[in-house]
Amino acid sequence: MILMPEVLTILILNVIFFIFAVIAFVLSVKIFLKWNFNSTDTSQYKLEKQSFLAATIIKYIFAIKVPLFLFFIFTLDKISHVLTGAMCGAGVVDATVYGTYLLILKIINLYLFAYWLMLHSADMKEESQPYTKLKFGVFIGAFFFFIPELILEGLMFSAIDIDRIVSCCGTLYSSSASSYISNIFLIDTPVLLALFYSNYLLILIFYFLKNRYLFAISNLIFILVSIVSLIAFFGTYIYELPTHHCPFCFLQKDYYYVGYAIYALLFGGTFYGLVVGFIDSKYKERIKNYNVSIFFTSLYVLLLSLYPIIYFIKNGVWL
């Protein structure tokens, strides 16, 4: 096991999260099965008090876990400095069999946690608490993603061997790689860019039409299209190297930590886009979510588009 201050911080927090998550899970199951807002008996009164306790526990766990994702990425970069062969977090993720699964699970949980927080916020604004049963049902489902994440995180950090040579990101993210990542580079660049910008155009169209379900679906697809486009095309212009496709290196100081802005904009835009479809909020609140989503998504597209444009203006050629 690698014992750095950052790793110890994450592991200690995970133990605390686990204890409180189990308590919240037990209460959530009870509330989900027996909740009846229109009931006036004492059992419903007890459930209401327990619901505030459980919601408070979940709220603070998830509110901490969302920004903690960025700290996890920062920790991977920190660990890469002590692993032979690793240039960035990509080498740390690939250093164990758990890394890739943990990262995927963390991304899924990031959306689940943020969704629960939005659902809880919407529920607290209504006197009738219309989302109470739903939000605890969502937590019951999220619990079975959350606990494996905690376990995988502990397994990954315990399995890292600092004496073992790991693969660098140049090996992992290349057309010659033997992993599924290499399939990304089989897509022709014009096709990839057409998918990226047409997907963004669809988001704009559904934004103006105010079709909440198609807007949410197009945002969901945009997550995958954006990540693939970032690795295969836009990343090379950030690095100004046609062979460098790593989605981790631009999180580092050498690239002014622009990766944090890129991923934050992508998450903000797509998350609020999904909220429009999955939370039946009041008209004013829904319009706000529409506007926040399109603002972040447009900034994301603009930021990525500027890199190849500026490169062409400076050099007169494309990579």
C-alpha positions, 0 to 999 in steps of 0.5 A, spaced: 500 500 500 502 507 498 501 511 504 501 518 502 497 524 506 492 524 500 491 517 500 490 517 508 485 522 507 481 519 502 481 512 506 479 515 513 474 519 509 471 513 506 471 509 513 467 515 515 462 515 509 461 507 510 459 508 517 454 514 516 452 511 509 449 504 512 445 508 517 442 512 512 441 506 508 437 503 513 433 509 515 432 510 507 429 503 506 424 504 512 422 511 509 421 508 502 417 502 504 412 506 509 412 513 507 405 516 506 405 524 507 397 524 508 397 519 514 397 523 521 399 517 525 405 517 530 409 512 525 408 517 520 411 523 524 417 518 526 418 517 519 418 525 518 423 526 523 428 520 521 427 523 514 430 529 516 436 525 519 437 521 513 437 526 508 442 530 512 447 525 513 446 523 505 446 531 503 453 531 507 456 525 504 454 527 497 456 534 498 463 532 500 464 526 495 462 531 489 468 535 490 472 530 493 472 527 486 477 532 484 481 531 490 482 524 487 484 526 481 489 530 484 492 524 488 493 520 482 497 525 479 501 526 486 502 518 486 504 518 479 511 522 481 513 516 485 511 510 480 516 509 475 514 510 468 508 514 470 507 521 467 500 522 470 494 519 473 493 515 467 499 510 469 496 510 476 489 508 474 493 502 469 497 500 475 492 495 478 486 491 475 482 496 479 483 503 477 479 503 470 473 500 474 474 505 480 474 511 475 468 509 471 464 508 478 466 514 480 464 518 474 457 514 474 457 516 482 458 523 481 452 524 476 448 520 481 450 524 487 449 531 484 442 528 482 440 526 489 442 533 491 438 537 486 432 532 488 433 533 495 433 541 494 427 541 490 423 536 495 425 541 500 422 547 497 415 544 496 411 543 503 408 537 500 415 534 499 413 530 493 420 527 492 421 524 499 420 517 497 423 518 490 430 521 493 430 515 498 429 510 493 434 513 489 439 513 495 438 506 496 440 504 488 446 509 489 448 505 495 449 499 491 454 503 487 457 507 493 459 502 497 463 498 491 466 505 490 469 505 497 471 498 497 475 499 490 478 505 492 481 501 498 483 495 494 486 500 488 491 504 493 493 497 497 495 494 490 499 499 488 506 497 488 511 503 487 517 498 485 513 496 479 514 499 472 507 502 469 505 504 463 505 511 461 500 515 458 503 515 451 503 507 451 496 507 453 492 512 449 495 511 442 493 507 436 497 501 437 495 500 444 491 493 445 486 496 449 479 498 447 481 505 448 485 504 441 478 503 438 477 510 438 483 512 433 479 508 428 474 513 427 475 518 422 477 525 424 471 529 420 466 523 422 468 525 429 468 532 429 461 532 425 458 527 431 461 532 436 458 539 433 452 536 430 450 533 437 451 540 440 447 543 435 441 538 437 442 540 444 441 548 442 435 546 438 432 542 443 434 548 448 430 553 444 424 548 443 424 546 450 423 539 449 426 537 456 426 529 454 430 530 448 434 535 451 436 530 456 438 525 452 442 529 447 446 531 453 447 524 455 450 522 449 454 528 449 458 526 455 460 520 451 461 524 444 465 529 448 470 524 452 472 521 445 473 527 441 477 530 447 482 524 447 482 523 439 482 530 437 482 536 441 487 533 446 492 533 441 491 541 440 492 542 447 498 539 447 500 541 440 503 534 439 499 529 434 501 523 438 499 525 445 492 523 447 492 523 454 486 525 458 490 526 464 496 530 462 492 537 461 490 537 469 497 538 470 501 545 471 504 545 465 498 546 461 495 551 466 490 546 470 486 547 464 483 540 464 479 541 471 476 547 467 474 542 461 471 537 465 468 542 470 464 545 464 462 538 461 460 536 468 456 542 469 453 542 462 451 535 461 448 534 469 444 540 468 441 538 462 440 531 465 436 534 471 431 538 466 429 531 464 429 527 470 426 532 475 419 535 474 420 542 477 416 548 476 417 552 470 422 558 473 426 552 476 426 548 469 428 554 465 434 556 470 436 549 469 436 549 461 440 556 461 445 553 466 446 547 462 447 551 455 451 556 458 456 551 461 456 546 455 457 552 450 463 554 454 466 547 453 465 547 446 468 554 445 474 552 449 475 546 446 474 549 439 479 555 440 485 550 441 485 548 434 483 555 431 489 558 435 494 553 433 492 554 426 492 561 426 499 561 429 502 555 425 498 555 418 497 548 418 493 543 422 496 537 426 
